[in-house]
């Protein structure tokens, strides 16, 4: 049982490397055990993939309404400011009051944008900004 040398490496032949020191297993028994373990691994991977896919689907679905709300709130705010800028610029051009029309209408647009965001988020009821309930008087 001497190892032979090939290209500077020790190589053992099949008859020399496989002694009778380990437990005897037939190739069929080893393949059966390997097949059983492989089926078990496939089953567990399939279960984990199914659970992971369900979690990803739920998470993706729950993120969409939040993302849509964030985009809507951002657009509401920006629209208020942009409309304020446009009205202020037009007021200044029309009456020659630069920059006071722009300053006043930018502030009004900012306030309108914040109010619109609060209404869209449900923090302020529509029509409650003035502090009066006109329906009670009628």
N, CA, C and O atoms as CSV, one atom per row, in Angstrom:
chain,resi,resn,atom,element,x,y,z
A,1,UNK,N,N,0.815,-1.183,0.000
A,1,UNK,CA,C,0.000,0.000,0.000
A,1,UNK,C,C,0.857,1.244,0.000
A,1,UNK,O,O,0.779,2.062,0.916
A,2,UNK,N,N,1.616,1.377,-0.955
A,2,UNK,CA,C,2.436,2.560,-1.097
A,2,UNK,C,C,1.842,3.509,-2.097
A,2,UNK,O,O,1.466,3.097,-3.195
A,3,UNK,N,N,1.747,4.810,-1.733
A,3,UNK,CA,C,1.247,5.774,-2.712
A,3,UNK,C,C,2.234,5.959,-3.847
A,3,UNK,O,O,3.445,5.966,-3.624
A,4,UNK,N,N,1.738,6.107,-5.039
A,4,UNK,CA,C,2.606,6.367,-6.189
A,4,UNK,C,C,2.681,7.866,-6.418
A,4,UNK,O,O,1.788,8.614,-6.018
A,5,UNK,N,N,3.760,8.297,-7.069
A,5,UNK,CA,C,3.938,9.728,-7.344
A,5,UNK,C,C,3.675,9.997,-8.817
A,5,UNK,O,O,4.233,9.343,-9.698
A,6,UNK,N,N,2.799,10.990,-9.065
A,6,UNK,CA,C,2.560,11.463,-10.428
A,6,UNK,C,C,2.645,12.976,-10.406
A,6,UNK,O,O,1.907,13.634,-9.673
A,7,UNK,N,N,3.509,13.509,-11.178
A,7,UNK,CA,C,3.687,14.956,-11.329
A,7,UNK,C,C,3.825,15.651,-9.984
A,7,UNK,O,O,3.264,16.729,-9.787
A,8,UNK,N,N,4.536,15.074,-9.088
A,8,UNK,CA,C,4.810,15.721,-7.818
A,8,UNK,C,C,3.695,15.603,-6.804
A,8,UNK,O,O,3.796,16.189,-5.726
A,9,UNK,N,N,2.639,14.875,-7.099
A,9,UNK,CA,C,1.543,14.712,-6.166
A,9,UNK,C,C,1.447,13.258,-5.762
A,9,UNK,O,O,1.765,12.352,-6.532
A,10,UNK,N,N,1.003,13.060,-4.547
A,10,UNK,CA,C,0.782,11.706,-4.079
A,10,UNK,C,C,-0.601,11.261,-4.515
A,10,UNK,O,O,-1.590,11.935,-4.225
A,11,UNK,N,N,-0.679,10.160,-5.193
A,11,UNK,CA,C,-1.941,9.631,-5.658
A,11,UNK,C,C,-2.053,8.210,-5.167
A,11,UNK,O,O,-1.116,7.427,-5.316
A,12,UNK,N,N,-3.170,7.868,-4.590
A,12,UNK,CA,C,-3.363,6.509,-4.121
A,12,UNK,C,C,-4.270,5.800,-5.102
A,12,UNK,O,O,-5.233,6.379,-5.605
A,13,UNK,N,N,-3.973,4.593,-5.360
A,13,UNK,CA,C,-4.838,3.825,-6.252
A,13,UNK,C,C,-6.097,3.432,-5.493
A,13,UNK,O,O,-6.154,3.520,-4.267
A,14,UNK,N,N,-7.107,2.994,-6.249
A,14,UNK,CA,C,-8.382,2.642,-5.635
A,14,UNK,C,C,-8.226,1.517,-4.628
A,14,UNK,O,O,-8.856,1.546,-3.571
A,15,UNK,N,N,-7.427,0.562,-4.923
A,15,UNK,CA,C,-7.280,-0.569,-4.008
A,15,UNK,C,C,-6.523,-0.169,-2.748
A,15,UNK,O,O,-6.736,-0.756,-1.687
A,16,UNK,N,N,-5.656,0.806,-2.849
A,16,UNK,CA,C,-4.873,1.208,-1.684
A,16,UNK,C,C,-5.625,2.178,-0.790
A,16,UNK,O,O,-5.443,2.141,0.427
A,17,UNK,N,N,-6.476,3.057,-1.355
A,17,UNK,CA,C,-7.137,4.101,-0.606
A,17,UNK,C,C,-8.377,3.644,0.132
A,17,UNK,O,O,-8.846,4.342,1.031
A,18,UNK,N,N,-8.919,2.491,-0.224
A,18,UNK,CA,C,-10.162,2.040,0.378
A,18,UNK,C,C,-9.918,0.781,1.191
A,18,UNK,O,O,-9.986,-0.342,0.692
A,19,UNK,N,N,-9.647,1.004,2.395
A,19,UNK,CA,C,-9.421,-0.135,3.272
A,19,UNK,C,C,-10.712,-0.580,3.916
A,19,UNK,O,O,-11.769,-0.010,3.646
A,20,UNK,N,N,-10.645,-1.557,4.738
A,20,UNK,CA,C,-11.812,-2.092,5.414
A,20,UNK,C,C,-11.995,-1.460,6.784
A,20,UNK,O,O,-12.661,-2.037,7.644
A,21,UNK,N,N,-11.406,-0.265,7.004
A,21,UNK,CA,C,-11.472,0.346,8.327
A,21,UNK,C,C,-12.825,0.960,8.633
A,21,UNK,O,O,-13.184,1.019,9.809
A,22,UNK,N,N,-13.605,1.424,7.660
A,22,UNK,CA,C,-14.883,2.080,7.885
A,22,UNK,C,C,-16.028,1.091,7.857
A,22,UNK,O,O,-15.830,-0.082,7.537
A,23,UNK,N,N,-17.245,1.559,8.194
A,23,UNK,CA,C,-18.391,0.652,8.157
A,23,UNK,C,C,-18.721,0.285,6.719
A,23,UNK,O,O,-18.604,1.103,5.807
A,24,UNK,N,N,-19.124,-0.927,6.544
A,24,UNK,CA,C,-19.417,-1.391,5.192
A,24,UNK,C,C,-20.796,-0.920,4.788
A,24,UNK,O,O,-21.787,-1.202,5.461
A,25,UNK,N,N,-20.850,-0.193,3.671
A,25,UNK,CA,C,-22.127,0.225,3.112
A,25,UNK,C,C,-22.123,-0.149,1.653
A,25,UNK,O,O,-21.146,0.081,0.940
A,26,UNK,N,N,-23.188,-0.710,1.229
A,26,UNK,CA,C,-23.294,-1.064,-0.181
A,26,UNK,C,C,-23.647,0.196,-0.957
A,26,UNK,O,O,-24.236,1.115,-0.389
A,27,UNK,N,N,-23.308,0.262,-2.220
A,27,UNK,CA,C,-23.657,1.444,-3.019
A,27,UNK,C,C,-25.163,1.674,-3.064
A,27,UNK,O,O,-25.593,2.827,-3.093
A,28,UNK,N,N,-25.960,0.649,-3.070
A,28,UNK,CA,C,-27.410,0.818,-3.126
A,28,UNK,C,C,-27.926,1.453,-1.845
A,28,UNK,O,O,-28.811,2.306,-1.908
A,29,UNK,N,N,-27.408,1.071,-0.693
A,29,UNK,CA,C,-27.842,1.651,0.576
A,29,UNK,C,C,-27.432,3.122,0.655
A,29,UNK,O,O,-28.205,3.950,1.137
A,30,UNK,N,N,-26.240,3.454,0.193
A,30,UNK,CA,C,-25.775,4.837,0.193
A,30,UNK,C,C,-26.609,5.708,-0.727
A,30,UNK,O,O,-26.919,6.853,-0.397
A,31,UNK,N,N,-26.978,5.157,-1.903
A,31,UNK,CA,C,-27.806,5.912,-2.841
A,31,UNK,C,C,-29.219,6.111,-2.301
A,31,UNK,O,O,-29.830,7.159,-2.512
A,32,UNK,N,N,-29.727,5.111,-1.613
A,32,UNK,CA,C,-31.061,5.228,-1.027
A,32,UNK,C,C,-31.084,6.320,0.035
A,32,UNK,O,O,-31.999,7.142,0.074
A,33,UNK,N,N,-30.076,6.322,0.892
A,33,UNK,CA,C,-29.972,7.350,1.936
A,33,UNK,C,C,-29.812,8.729,1.309
A,33,UNK,O,O,-30.433,9.691,1.761
A,34,UNK,N,N,-28.994,8.833,0.283
A,34,UNK,CA,C,-28.784,10.107,-0.398
A,34,UNK,C,C,-30.073,10.583,-1.072
A,34,UNK,O,O,-30.392,11.770,-1.014
A,35,UNK,N,N,-30.804,9.690,-1.698
A,35,UNK,CA,C,-32.070,10.046,-2.334
A,35,UNK,C,C,-33.087,10.526,-1.303
A,35,UNK,O,O,-33.809,11.492,-1.548
A,36,UNK,N,N,-33.149,9.857,-0.151
A,36,UNK,CA,C,-34.072,10.257,0.901
A,36,UNK,C,C,-33.724,11.654,1.402
A,36,UNK,O,O,-34.614,12.484,1.584
A,37,UNK,N,N,-32.443,11.922,1.626
A,37,UNK,CA,C,-32.014,13.238,2.102
A,37,UNK,C,C,-32.288,14.317,1.052
A,37,UNK,O,O,-32.669,15.437,1.392
A,38,UNK,N,N,-32.093,13.976,-0.221
A,38,UNK,CA,C,-32.341,14.936,-1.301
A,38,UNK,C,C,-33.832,15.278,-1.386
A,38,UNK,O,O,-34.185,16.446,-1.550
A,39,UNK,N,N,-34.714,14.271,-1.276
A,39,UNK,CA,C,-36.152,14.527,-1.285
A,39,UNK,C,C,-36.554,15.395,-0.094
A,39,UNK,O,O,-37.378,16.299,-0.230
A,40,UNK,N,N,-35.971,15.118,1.075
A,40,UNK,CA,C,-36.274,15.915,2.268
A,40,UNK,C,C,-35.829,17.366,2.076
A,40,UNK,O,O,-36.550,18.293,2.443
A,41,UNK,N,N,-34.650,17.556,1.506
A,41,UNK,CA,C,-34.157,18.911,1.240
A,41,UNK,C,C,-35.049,19.632,0.234
A,41,UNK,O,O,-35.361,20.808,0.419
A,42,UNK,N,N,-35.465,18.938,-0.833
A,42,UNK,CA,C,-36.373,19.551,-1.814
A,42,UNK,C,C,-37.687,19.959,-1.165
A,42,UNK,O,O,-38.216,21.030,-1.462
A,43,UNK,N,N,-38.215,19.124,-0.291
A,43,UNK,CA,C,-39.477,19.430,0.381
A,43,UNK,C,C,-39.327,20.672,1.259
A,43,UNK,O,O,-40.177,21.561,1.231
A,44,UNK,N,N,-38.244,20.731,2.038
A,44,UNK,CA,C,-38.043,21.890,2.913
A,44,UNK,C,C,-37.805,23.163,2.113
A,44,UNK,O,O,-38.304,24.224,2.488
A,45,UNK,N,N,-37.050,23.079,1.015
A,45,UNK,CA,C,-36.828,24.261,0.170
A,45,UNK,C,C,-38.137,24.741,-0.451
A,45,UNK,O,O,-38.383,25.944,-0.536
A,46,UNK,N,N,-38.978,23.794,-0.885
A,46,UNK,CA,C,-40.272,24.167,-1.455
A,46,UNK,C,C,-41.148,24.884,-0.444
A,46,UNK,O,O,-41.822,25.856,-0.785
A,47,UNK,N,N,-41.145,24.411,0.807
A,47,UNK,CA,C,-41.922,25.067,1.855
A,47,UNK,C,C,-41.408,26.475,2.111
A,47,UNK,O,O,-42.197,27.412,2.235
A,48,UNK,N,N,-40.095,26.630,2.189
A,48,UNK,CA,C,-39.510,27.953,2.441
A,48,UNK,C,C,-39.768,28.910,1.289
A,48,UNK,O,O,-40.012,30.096,1.511
A,49,UNK,N,N,-39.715,28.408,0.063
A,49,UNK,CA,C,-39.987,29.280,-1.087
A,49,UNK,C,C,-41.435,29.739,-1.088
A,49,UNK,O,O,-41.723,30.896,-1.394
A,50,UNK,N,N,-42.353,28.834,-0.744
A,50,UNK,CA,C,-43.772,29.196,-0.718
A,50,UNK,C,C,-44.033,30.251,0.352
A,50,UNK,O,O,-44.768,31.209,0.113
A,51,UNK,N,N,-43.436,30.080,1.526
A,51,UNK,CA,C,-43.614,31.054,2.604
A,51,UNK,C,C,-42.985,32.388,2.217
A,51,UNK,O,O,-43.570,33.442,2.467
A,52,UNK,N,N,-41.806,32.355,1.612
A,52,UNK,CA,C,-41.127,33.583,1.192
A,52,UNK,C,C,-41.895,34.321,0.116
A,52,UNK,O,O,-41.951,35.551,0.132
A,53,UNK,N,N,-42.492,33.589,-0.826
A,53,UNK,CA,C,-43.265,34.225,-1.893
A,53,UNK,C,C,-44.510,34.891,-1.320
A,53,UNK,O,O,-44.878,35.987,-1.746
A,54,UNK,N,N,-45.168,34.232,-0.349
A,54,UNK,CA,C,-46.340,34.835,0.279
A,54,UNK,C,C,-45.963,36.105,1.026
A,54,UNK,O,O,-46.673,37.107,0.946
A,55,UNK,N,N,-44.851,36.071,1.752
A,55,UNK,CA,C,-44.406,37.258,2.489
A,55,UNK,C,C,-44.085,38.405,1.538
A,55,UNK,O,O,-44.449,39.552,1.801
A,56,UNK,N,N,-43.407,38.101,0.437
A,56,UNK,CA,C,-43.068,39.157,-0.524
A,56,UNK,C,C,-44.320,39.727,-1.170
A,56,UNK,O,O,-44.399,40.934,-1.400
A,57,UNK,N,N,-45.298,38.880,-1.468
A,57,UNK,CA,C,-46.532,39.373,-2.080
A,57,UNK,C,C,-47.287,40.275,-1.114
A,57,UNK,O,O,-47.808,41.318,-1.509
A,58,UNK,N,N,-47.346,39.867,0.168
A,58,UNK,CA,C,-48.036,40.700,1.158
A,58,UNK,C,C,-47.298,42.003,1.373
A,58,UNK,O,O,-47.923,43.058,1.479
A,59,UNK,N,N,-45.982,41.948,1.440
A,59,UNK,CA,C,-45.205,43.160,1.678
A,59,UNK,C,C,-45.321,44.102,0.486
A,59,UNK,O,O,-45.477,45.308,0.675
A,60,UNK,N,N,-45.249,43.582,-0.739
A,60,UNK,CA,C,-45.375,44.427,-1.928
A,60,UNK,C,C,-46.739,45.070,-2.014
A,60,UNK,O,O,-46.856,46.233,-2.401
A,61,UNK,N,N,-47.780,44.321,-1.656
A,61,UNK,CA,C,-49.134,44.861,-1.702
A,61,UNK,C,C,-49.337,45.910,-0.617
A,61,UNK,O,O,-50.052,46.890,-0.830
A,62,UNK,N,N,-48.723,45.717,0.535
A,62,UNK,CA,C,-48.906,46.690,1.609
A,62,UNK,C,C,-48.088,47.954,1.369
A,62,UNK,O,O,-48.442,49.012,1.889
A,63,UNK,N,N,-47.017,47.876,0.606
A,63,UNK,CA,C,-46.202,49.056,0.317
A,63,UNK,C,C,-46.846,49.956,-0.729
A,63,UNK,O,O,-46.613,51.165,-0.728
A,64,UNK,N,N,-47.640,49.395,-1.609
A,64,UNK,CA,C,-48.211,50.185,-2.701
A,64,UNK,C,C,-49.144,51.290,-2.216
A,64,UNK,O,O,-48.995,52.428,-2.662
A,65,UNK,N,N,-50.086,51.022,-1.337
A,65,UNK,CA,C,-50.951,52.118,-0.888
A,65,UNK,C,C,-50.175,53.216,-0.154
A,65,UNK,O,O,-50.501,54.395,-0.288
A,66,UNK,N,N,-49.173,52.845,0.604
A,66,UNK,CA,C,-48.359,53.844,1.294
A,66,UNK,C,C,-47.575,54.698,0.322
A,66,UNK,O,O,-47.459,55.911,0.498
A,67,UNK,N,N,-47.041,54.063,-0.699
A,67,UNK,CA,C,-46.291,54.797,-1.707
A,67,UNK,C,C,-47.213,55.712,-2.502
A,67,UNK,O,O,-46.840,56.841,-2.824
A,68,UNK,N,N,-48.404,55.240,-2.820
A,68,UNK,CA,C,-49.366,56.065,-3.550
A,68,UNK,C,C,-49.774,57.275,-2.716
A,68,UNK,O,O,-49.908,58.383,-3.236
A,69,UNK,N,N,-49.970,57.052,-1.420
A,69,UNK,CA,C,-50.355,58.162,-0.539
A,69,UNK,C,C,-49.210,59.172,-0.436
A,69,UNK,O,O,-49.454,60.379,-0.452
A,70,UNK,N,N,-47.986,58.704,-0.332
A,70,UNK,CA,C,-46.845,59.620,-0.249
A,70,UNK,C,C,-46.726,60.468,-1.521
A,70,UNK,O,O,-46.483,61.673,-1.446
A,71,UNK,N,N,-46.896,59.842,-2.671
A,71,UNK,CA,C,-46.826,60.599,-3.926
A,71,UNK,C,C,-47.961,61.614,-4.017
A,71,UNK,O,O,-47.763,62.732,-4.493
A,72,UNK,N,N,-49.143,61.223,-3.563
A,72,UNK,CA,C,-50.277,62.149,-3.612
A,72,UNK,C,C,-50.048,63.341,-2.689
A,72,UNK,O,O,-50.299,64.484,-3.071
A,73,UNK,N,N,-49.571,63.074,-1.474
A,73,UNK,CA,C,-49.328,64.167,-0.531
A,73,UNK,C,C,-48.258,65.114,-1.047
A,73,UNK,O,O,-48.385,66.332,-0.926
A,74,UNK,N,N,-47.206,64.553,-1.621
A,74,UNK,CA,C,-46.144,65.387,-2.191
A,74,UNK,C,C,-46.645,66.234,-3.344
A,74,UNK,O,O,-46.306,67.412,-3.456
A,75,UNK,N,N,-47.458,65.626,-4.205
A,75,UNK,CA,C,-48.005,66.367,-5.347
A,75,UNK,C,C,-48.950,67.466,-4.880
A,75,UNK,O,O,-48.957,68.557,-5.449
A,76,UNK,N,N,-49.759,67.187,-3.836
A,76,UNK,CA,C,-50.664,68.217,-3.304
A,76,UNK,C,C,-49.882,69.424,-2.792
A,76,UNK,O,O,-50.246,70.571,-3.055
A,77,UNK,N,N,-48.818,69.154,-2.068
A,77,UNK,CA,C,-48.026,70.251,-1.508
A,77,UNK,C,C,-47.347,71.060,-2.610
A,77,UNK,O,O,-47.410,72.290,-2.614
A,78,UNK,N,N,-46.701,70.367,-3.539
A,78,UNK,CA,C,-45.986,71.051,-4.619
A,78,UNK,C,C,-46.966,71.848,-5.479
A,78,UNK,O,O,-46.649,72.956,-5.914
A,79,UNK,N,N,-48.141,71.297,-5.724
A,79,UNK,CA,C,-49.132,72.008,-6.538
A,79,UNK,C,C,-49.557,73.314,-5.868
A,79,UNK,O,O,-49.709,74.335,-6.538
A,80,UNK,N,N,-49.748,73.285,-4.556
A,80,UNK,CA,C,-50.118,74.517,-3.855
A,80,UNK,C,C,-49.055,75.586,-3.987
A,80,UNK,O,O,-49.369,76.750,-4.232
A,81,UNK,N,N,-47.798,75.202,-3.826
A,81,UNK,CA,C,-46.704,76.174,-3.914
A,81,UNK,C,C,-46.558,76.682,-5.350
A,81,UNK,O,O,-46.374,77.880,-5.563
A,82,UNK,N,N,-46.637,75.793,-6.323
A,82,UNK,CA,C,-46.483,76.200,-7.735
A,82,UNK,C,C,-47.609,77.150,-8.147
A,82,UNK,O,O,-47.364,78.139,-8.837
A,83,UNK,N,N,-48.822,76.857,-7.732
A,83,UNK,CA,C,-49.940,77.752,-8.059
A,83,UNK,C,C,-49.752,79.111,-7.382
A,83,UNK,O,O,-50.055,80.146,-7.975
A,84,UNK,N,N,-49.252,79.111,-6.145
A,84,UNK,CA,C,-48.968,80.373,-5.460
A,84,UNK,C,C,-47.913,81.187,-6.185
A,84,UNK,O,O,-48.051,82.403,-6.315
A,85,UNK,N,N,-46.865,80.536,-6.656
A,85,UNK,CA,C,-45.804,81.224,-7.400
A,85,UNK,C,C,-46.370,81.799,-8.699
A,85,UNK,O,O,-46.095,82.946,-9.050
A,86,UNK,N,N,-47.163,80.993,-9.408
A,86,UNK,CA,C,-47.721,81.463,-10.684
A,86,UNK,C,C,-48.650,82.660,-10.481
A,86,UNK,O,O,-48.590,83.630,-11.236
A,87,UNK,N,N,-49.502,82.590,-9.471
A,87,UNK,CA,C,-50.403,83.717,-9.202
A,87,UNK,C,C,-49.630,84.961,-8.753
A,87,UNK,O,O,-49.952,86.073,-9.171
A,88,UNK,N,N,-48.630,84.780,-7.919
A,88,UNK,CA,C,-47.826,85.922,-7.464
A,88,UNK,C,C,-47.056,86.569,-8.594
A,88,UNK,O,O,-46.986,87.795,-8.685
A,89,UNK,N,N,-46.475,85.746,-9.456
A,89,UNK,CA,C,-45.740,86.291,-10.595
A,89,UNK,C,C,-46.694,87.053,-11.514
A,89,UNK,O,O,-46.381,88.149,-11.979
A,90,UNK,N,N,-47.857,86.461,-11.769
A,90,UNK,CA,C,-48.839,87.130,-12.625
A,90,UNK,C,C,-49.345,88.429,-12.001
A,90,UNK,O,O,-49.526,89.425,-12.701
A,91,UNK,N,N,-49.569,88.422,-10.706
A,91,UNK,CA,C,-50.014,89.628,-9.997
A,91,UNK,C,C,-48.968,90.736,-10.110
A,91,UNK,O,O,-49.299,91.892,-10.370
A,92,UNK,N,N,-47.698,90.364,-9.911
A,92,UNK,CA,C,-46.615,91.350,-10.021
A,92,UNK,C,C,-46.490,91.900,-11.440
A,92,UNK,O,O,-46.277,93.100,-11.617
A,93,UNK,N,N,-46.617,91.051,-12.442
A,93,UNK,CA,C,-46.504,91.503,-13.827
A,93,UNK,C,C,-47.681,92.412,-14.203
A,93,UNK,O,O,-47.528,93.383,-14.944
A,94,UNK,N,N,-48.834,92.073,-13.680
A,94,UNK,CA,C,-50.042,92.813,-14.038
A,94,UNK,C,C,-50.089,94.188,-13.362
A,94,UNK,O,O,-50.454,95.183,-13.988
A,95,UNK,N,N,-49.719,94.233,-12.087
A,95,UNK,CA,C,-49.833,95.488,-11.333
A,95,UNK,C,C,-48.499,96.157,-11.032
A,95,UNK,O,O,-48.486,97.243,-10.453
A,96,UNK,N,N,-47.381,95.552,-11.403
A,96,UNK,CA,C,-46.061,96.149,-11.195
A,96,UNK,C,C,-45.676,96.272,-9.728
A,96,UNK,O,O,-45.045,97.254,-9.337
A,97,UNK,N,N,-46.046,95.292,-8.912
A,97,UNK,CA,C,-45.772,95.354,-7.471
A,97,UNK,C,C,-44.639,94.427,-7.050
A,97,UNK,O,O,-44.568,94.011,-5.893
A,98,UNK,N,N,-43.762,94.106,-7.979
A,98,UNK,CA,C,-42.688,93.136,-7.693
A,98,UNK,C,C,-41.860,93.587,-6.507
A,98,UNK,O,O,-41.597,94.783,-6.389
A,99,UNK,N,N,-41.453,92.740,-5.662
A,99,UNK,CA,C,-41.655,91.291,-5.508
A,99,UNK,C,C,-42.757,90.949,-4.516
A,99,UNK,O,O,-42.881,89.790,-4.119
A,100,UNK,N,N,-43.564,91.930,-4.106
A,100,UNK,CA,C,-44.508,91.706,-3.009
A,100,UNK,C,C,-45.631,90.745,-3.359
A,100,UNK,O,O,-46.056,89.973,-2.500
A,101,UNK,N,N,-46.112,90.765,-4.551
A,101,UNK,CA,C,-47.159,89.825,-4.956
A,101,UNK,C,C,-46.648,88.392,-4.922
A,101,UNK,O,O,-47.341,87.476,-4.479
A,102,UNK,N,N,-45.424,88.222,-5.398
A,102,UNK,CA,C,-44.824,86.886,-5.400
A,102,UNK,C,C,-44.628,86.390,-3.976
A,102,UNK,O,O,-44.938,85.238,-3.673
A,103,UNK,N,N,-44.118,87.244,-3.103
A,103,UNK,CA,C,-43.877,86.838,-1.705
A,103,UNK,C,C,-45.185,86.447,-1.031
A,103,UNK,O,O,-45.267,85.402,-0.386
A,104,UNK,N,N,-46.194,87.275,-1.177
A,104,UNK,CA,C,-47.480,87.010,-0.521
A,104,UNK,C,C,-48.113,85.738,-1.072
A,104,UNK,O,O,-48.594,84.904,-0.305
A,105,UNK,N,N,-48.119,85.583,-2.393
A,105,UNK,CA,C,-48.776,84.413,-2.970
A,105,UNK,C,C,-47.977,83.121,-2.767
A,105,UNK,O,O,-48.572,82.045,-2.718
A,106,UNK,N,N,-46.651,83.196,-2.648
A,106,UNK,CA,C,-45.876,81.999,-2.305
A,106,UNK,C,C,-46.241,81.539,-0.904
A,106,UNK,O,O,-46.409,80.343,-0.663
A,107,UNK,N,N,-46.366,82.494,0.031
A,107,UNK,CA,C,-46.775,82.124,1.395
A,107,UNK,C,C,-48.188,81.553,1.418
A,107,UNK,O,O,-48.455,80.573,2.114
A,108,UNK,N,N,-49.090,82.165,0.656
A,108,UNK,CA,C,-50.446,81.627,0.567
A,108,UNK,C,C,-50.464,80.243,-0.086
A,108,UNK,O,O,-51.217,79.368,0.342
A,109,UNK,N,N,-49.648,80.041,-1.108
A,109,UNK,CA,C,-49.549,78.731,-1.761
A,109,UNK,C,C,-48.980,77.675,-0.826
A,109,UNK,O,O,-49.421,76.526,-0.828
A,110,UNK,N,N,-47.995,78.076,-0.026
A,110,UNK,CA,C,-47.421,77.166,0.963
A,110,UNK,C,C,-48.490,76.748,1.966
A,110,UNK,O,O,-48.623,75.567,2.287
A,111,UNK,N,N,-49.247,77.722,2.458
A,111,UNK,CA,C,-50.311,77.416,3.420
A,111,UNK,C,C,-51.389,76.536,2.776
A,111,UNK,O,O,-51.893,75.611,3.413
A,112,UNK,N,N,-51.739,76.816,1.534
A,112,UNK,CA,C,-52.735,75.997,0.842
A,112,UNK,C,C,-52.220,74.576,0.620
A,112,UNK,O,O,-52.982,73.616,0.728
A,113,UNK,N,N,-50.934,74.440,0.312
A,113,UNK,CA,C,-50.340,73.115,0.132
A,113,UNK,C,C,-50.346,72.311,1.416
A,113,UNK,O,O,-50.668,71.123,1.408
A,114,UNK,N,N,-49.991,72.954,2.525
A,114,UNK,CA,C,-50.009,72.261,3.823
A,114,UNK,C,C,-51.439,71.857,4.175
A,114,UNK,O,O,-51.668,70.736,4.631
A,115,UNK,N,N,-52.390,72.744,3.973
A,115,UNK,CA,C,-53.791,72.424,4.262
A,115,UNK,C,C,-54.287,71.273,3.382
A,115,UNK,O,O,-55.021,70.404,3.853
A,116,UNK,N,N,-53.894,71.267,2.127
A,116,UNK,CA,C,-54.282,70.187,1.227
A,116,UNK,C,C,-53.693,68.850,1.660
A,116,UNK,O,O,-54.359,67.817,1.588
A,117,UNK,N,N,-52.449,68.877,2.108
A,117,UNK,CA,C,-51.813,67.649,2.606
A,117,UNK,C,C,-52.533,67.152,3.853
A,117,UNK,O,O,-52.794,65.956,3.984
A,118,UNK,N,N,-52.853,68.050,4.757
A,118,UNK,CA,C,-53.551,67.648,5.978
A,118,UNK,C,C,-54.932,67.079,5.670
A,118,UNK,O,O,-55.360,66.119,6.310
A,119,UNK,N,N,-55.622,67.648,4.714
A,119,UNK,CA,C,-56.930,67.118,4.319
A,119,UNK,C,C,-56.798,65.759,3.657
A,119,UNK,O,O,-57.582,64.853,3.940
A,120,UNK,N,N,-55.815,65.603,2.780
A,120,UNK,CA,C,-55.621,64.318,2.102
A,120,UNK,C,C,-55.221,63.226,3.082
A,120,UNK,O,O,-55.604,62.069,2.913
A,121,UNK,N,N,-54.458,63.582,4.098
A,121,UNK,CA,C,-54.030,62.610,5.101
A,121,UNK,C,C,-55.137,62.300,6.096
A,121,UNK,O,O,-55.021,61.359,6.881
A,122,UNK,N,N,-56.213,63.086,6.071
A,122,UNK,CA,C,-57.328,62.847,6.969
A,122,UNK,C,C,-57.158,63.462,8.339
A,122,UNK,O,O,-57.883,63.108,9.269
A,123,UNK,N,N,-56.226,64.364,8.483
A,123,UNK,CA,C,-55.983,65.002,9.778
A,123,UNK,C,C,-56.871,66.219,10.002
A,123,UNK,O,O,-57.079,66.641,11.140
A,124,UNK,N,N,-57.395,66.785,8.912
A,124,UNK,CA,C,-58.290,67.936,8.997
A,124,UNK,C,C,-59.500,67.620,8.127
A,124,UNK,O,O,-59.361,67.150,6.998
A,125,UNK,N,N,-60.679,67.881,8.661
A,125,UNK,CA,C,-61.894,67.643,7.884
A,125,UNK,C,C,-62.037,68.713,6.811
A,125,UNK,O,O,-61.695,69.871,7.049
A,126,UNK,N,N,-62.532,68.346,5.641
A,126,UNK,CA,C,-62.765,69.365,4.604
A,126,UNK,C,C,-63.773,70.407,5.088
A,126,UNK,O,O,-64.824,70.055,5.623
A,127,UNK,N,N,-63.456,71.675,4.904
A,127,UNK,CA,C,-64.330,72.765,5.318
A,127,UNK,C,C,-64.113,73.206,6.748
A,127,UNK,O,O,-64.758,74.156,7.192
A,128,UNK,N,N,-63.227,72.552,7.488
A,128,UNK,CA,C,-63.004,72.892,8.892
A,128,UNK,C,C,-61.908,73.932,9.064
A,128,UNK,O,O,-61.612,74.320,10.194
A,129,UNK,N,N,-61.300,74.393,7.986
A,129,UNK,CA,C,-60.185,75.328,8.090
A,129,UNK,C,C,-60.621,76.697,8.578
A,129,UNK,O,O,-59.877,77.364,9.297
A,130,UNK,N,N,-61.824,77.128,8.196
A,130,UNK,CA,C,-62.285,78.456,8.588
A,130,UNK,C,C,-62.736,78.493,10.041
A,130,UNK,O,O,-62.826,79.568,10.633
A,131,UNK,N,N,-63.017,77.341,10.618
A,131,UNK,CA,C,-63.444,77.305,12.008
A,131,UNK,C,C,-64.925,77.542,12.179
A,131,UNK,O,O,-65.409,77.594,13.309
A,132,UNK,N,N,-65.654,77.687,11.098
A,132,UNK,CA,C,-67.090,77.942,11.160
A,132,UNK,C,C,-67.822,76.788,10.504
A,132,UNK,O,O,-67.345,76.192,9.538
A,133,UNK,N,N,-68.974,76.490,11.041
A,133,UNK,CA,C,-69.806,75.477,10.435
A,133,UNK,C,C,-71.005,76.196,9.832
A,133,UNK,O,O,-71.955,76.541,10.534
A,134,UNK,N,N,-70.949,76.418,8.510
A,134,UNK,CA,C,-71.994,77.188,7.834
A,134,UNK,C,C,-73.307,76.417,7.760
A,134,UNK,O,O,-74.362,77.030,7.595
A,135,UNK,N,N,-73.272,75.104,7.876
A,135,UNK,CA,C,-74.508,74.309,7.795
A,135,UNK,C,C,-75.418,74.575,8.990
A,135,UNK,O,O,-76.637,74.465,8.859
A,136,UNK,N,N,-74.876,74.913,10.124
A,136,UNK,CA,C,-75.698,75.148,11.309
A,136,UNK,C,C,-76.522,76.434,11.182
A,136,UNK,O,O,-77.621,76.530,11.728
A,137,UNK,N,N,-75.982,77.419,10.460
A,137,UNK,CA,C,-76.694,78.691,10.314
A,137,UNK,C,C,-77.873,78.574,9.370
A,137,UNK,O,O,-78.853,79.305,9.514
A,138,UNK,N,N,-77.798,77.678,8.416
A,138,UNK,CA,C,-78.857,77.563,7.419
A,138,UNK,C,C,-80.007,76.815,7.916
A,138,UNK,O,O,-80.985,76.632,7.191
